[in-house]
């Protein structure tokens, strides 16, 4: 597993484990020195840019451990003499592990729905005259995010899950541009586009409330601020959790920092304007543009086709979702890492 040493002080280290990070920014919310920043969550989750969810401003961390204590996945570790020093004061330790009891039928439903692919079920026919399946169900606790999908689908109620947070989730249907960034970043498969039939009206987004862990990654990643996630409690009985609840409960999710830059290749660009239309920031500025009226509107905030090629009008308003690069037929627009 990759790891990044963020800071060292005497015999203590703060270490970041990117493979376990979900980009929720909870650590950013409690950092007393504003050392940590979260940004480009969308393109990182989509595999469009080579960087991590979390970055640190050099020479600012005091290794207090606040960030690692509230991290729900254990992506931030405090180490003493190069060994993890984690106890019940750390949320990732205090959360009860997801467990499977002897009632498990080894049917494999939990393995099929796990959004983190951290459940493995082995099956074999029973070794006696009964019509039954024997086997083993194992859960990789290192990567379990405690979403509860496995427990929800288990036909024998054999699985027990404890959530890290309780919370609220809402979104503004008028602001949402259906870019799908929130869906791609959600570690729990808790957000989806509802299907609808002919003549039916449906919301652009919906939430599977029982799967949500209220981490806030979708809120952080939304390029047009259409989503609002608030934590209402820390569920796990971690030590001194009232101290952390004062910093987290009913507070806005972490404010993302622009950690990427939009790049374009004028020679490769066809001038088709697909990126201009699908850009959520552009589309949010005018409903006509969202409907595809590309050439009839002036004053686009982020992307425009000028003289047959795409131009970036203002880097600073980019929501860093990468939707433009996903639709480009010639790879003429993409994101590159940017210094924080």
URPE-V607576 format. One record per pair of residues at least 12 apart in sequence whose C-alpha atoms are under 7 Angstrom apart, sorted by the first residue. I is the first residue (numbers start at 1). J is the second residue. Records with the same first field share a line. If there is no record, write none. Layout:
I = J + J
This chain:
1 = 19
2 = 17 + 18 + 19
3 = 15 + 16 + 17 + 18
4 = 16 + 17
6 = 56
7 = 61 + 63
9 = 63
11 = 80 + 81
12 = 78 + 79 + 80 + 81
13 = 63 + 78 + 79 + 80
14 = 63 + 76 + 77 + 78 + 79
15 = 76 + 77 + 78
16 = 75 + 76 + 77
17 = 75 + 76
18 = 52 + 75
20 = 73 + 74 + 75 + 143
21 = 73 + 75
22 = 187 + 217
23 = 38 + 41 + 53 + 54 + 217
24 = 215 + 216 + 217 + 220
25 = 38 + 217 + 254
26 = 70 + 71 + 254
27 = 67 + 68 + 70 + 71
28 = 254
29 = 248 + 254
30 = 66 + 67 + 247
31 = 66 + 67
33 = 60 + 61
35 = 56 + 57 + 60 + 61
36 = 54 + 55 + 56 + 57
37 = 54 + 55 + 56 + 256 + 257
38 = 53 + 54 + 55 + 256 + 257
39 = 53 + 54 + 256 + 257 + 258 + 259
40 = 53 + 258 + 259 + 260 + 320 + 321
41 = 53 + 221
42 = 181 + 185 + 221 + 320 + 321 + 322
43 = 320 + 321 + 322
45 = 184 + 185
46 = 184
48 = 322
49 = 335 + 336
51 = 337
65 = 78
68 = 90
69 = 89 + 90 + 91
70 = 90 + 91
71 = 91 + 92
72 = 91 + 92 + 164
73 = 92 + 145
74 = 92
88 = 238 + 239
89 = 238 + 239 + 240
90 = 238
91 = 236 + 238
94 = 236 + 237 + 238
95 = 162 + 164 + 236
96 = 162
97 = 141
98 = 146 + 159 + 160 + 161
99 = 159 + 160 + 161
100 = 158 + 159 + 160
101 = 158 + 159
103 = 156 + 158
104 = 156 + 158
105 = 133
106 = 121 + 123 + 133 + 134 + 135 + 136 + 137
108 = 121
109 = 153 + 154
110 = 150 + 153 + 154
113 = 149 + 150
114 = 149 + 150
115 = 187 + 188 + 189
116 = 143 + 144
118 = 139 + 140 + 143 + 144
119 = 138 + 139 + 140
120 = 137 + 138 + 139
121 = 136 + 137 + 138
122 = 135 + 136 + 137
123 = 135 + 136
146 = 161 + 162 + 163
147 = 163 + 188 + 211 + 212 + 213
148 = 161 + 211
149 = 211
163 = 213 + 235
164 = 213 + 234 + 235 + 236
165 = 213 + 214 + 231 + 233 + 234 + 235
166 = 213 + 214 + 231 + 232 + 233 + 234 + 235
167 = 214 + 230 + 231 + 232 + 233
168 = 229 + 230 + 231
169 = 228 + 229 + 230
170 = 227 + 228 + 229
171 = 226 + 227 + 228
172 = 226 + 227
173 = 203 + 204
175 = 224 + 226 + 284
176 = 226
177 = 280 + 283 + 284
178 = 204
179 = 280 + 323
181 = 221 + 222 + 321
182 = 218 + 221 + 222
185 = 217 + 218
186 = 217 + 218
188 = 211 + 212
190 = 207 + 208 + 209 + 211 + 212
191 = 205 + 206 + 207 + 208
192 = 205 + 206 + 207
193 = 205 + 206
194 = 206
214 = 229 + 231
216 = 229 + 253
219 = 253
220 = 253 + 254 + 255 + 256
223 = 280 + 281 + 319 + 320 + 321
224 = 280 + 281 + 319
229 = 253
230 = 249 + 250 + 251 + 252 + 253
231 = 248 + 249 + 250
232 = 249 + 250
233 = 245 + 249
258 = 320
259 = 337 + 338 + 339 + 340
260 = 320 + 335 + 336 + 337 + 338
261 = 315 + 335 + 336 + 337 + 338
262 = 315 + 333 + 334 + 335 + 336
263 = 333 + 334 + 335 + 336
264 = 332 + 333 + 334
265 = 332 + 333
266 = 309 + 310
268 = 330 + 332
269 = 309 + 310 + 330 + 332
270 = 309
271 = 305 + 308 + 309 + 310
273 = 305
274 = 327 + 328
275 = 324 + 327 + 328
276 = 303 + 304
277 = 289 + 290 + 292 + 294
278 = 323 + 324
279 = 323 + 324
281 = 302 + 318 + 319
282 = 300 + 301 + 302 + 303
301 = 313 + 314
302 = 314 + 317 + 318
322 = 335
